[in-house]
Amino acid sequence: MEVTNTLVRSLYQALLSMKREFDEFTLNYVDAATAMSESYGGGGDAGTGWGKDKDEDEQERARRCAKMANWLCKPIVRRWKRGK
């Protein structure tokens, strides 16, 4: 019985260690991705034309965002040229 308890504790400690390493890796990955996106123009400055205008109505903003999302989600249509 003592061997089983020792084995279970050992497995539990190994799993905890793996979880800690995974959590640290994930946090570092997210931090690095955020830093890179900000340094390459993907965030930070609010004066880029994105977001709600000061005098814009909530419904108008929602309509504008839905229109842009619909446009971004449309598939690209490519027309095939006939053979020569």
N, C-alpha and C positions, 0 to 999 in steps of 0.2 A: 504494500500500500504506500509505503514511503517513497518508493521509486516512482510510482505514478504521480504522486504529488510534486515531486521534484521535476519530473518531465513536463507536467502541466505548467508549473511556474516558469520553467525555462522557456517554453513555447510562448507563454503570455508575455514575458519580458522581451523576447525577440519580436513579437508582433508590435508591442508598444514602441520599440526602437524603430521599426520600419515605419510606423505611423508618424513618429516625430520627424524622421528624415523626409518622408513624403510631404508633410505639412510645410517643412522648411523649404523644400525644393519648390513647391507650389507658390508659396509667398514670394520667394526670390524671383521666380519666373514672372509672376504678375507685376512685381515691382519693376523688373527690367523692361517688360513690355510697355508699361505705362511711361517709363522714362524715355524709351525710344520713340514712342508715338508723340510725346510732347516735344522732343527735340527735332523731330522731322515734320512739325507743323500739324500734328494731329490733336492738339489740345492746348489748354492754357489760356490763350488770349480769346476773350469773348467778343472782340470787335471784328470778327471775320465775316459777318453777314449771316451767320447761322443763329438760330434761336429766335426768340420772340422779340419783335420790335417793340419799342416803348409805347407806341400808340396803337398797337395791334390788338384786336379783340381775340378772346380765347377761341371762339368758334371759327374765326377766320384763320387763325394759326392752325387749328386742328384740321381744317379743310385743306390748307396749303400742305401740311405734313402728309395727310392721306393721299393727296394728289401726287406728291413726290415719291412716296412709298410705292404707289401703284405703278408709276413710271419706272422705278428702279427694279421692280419685280417682273416686268414683262420680259418674255424670252426674246432673244435676238433673232430676227428673221433674216435669213440669208437666202438669196435667190441664186439658184444654180444656173450657170451659163450652159447653153447647149453646146455640144461638141462641134468641132470645126469641120 
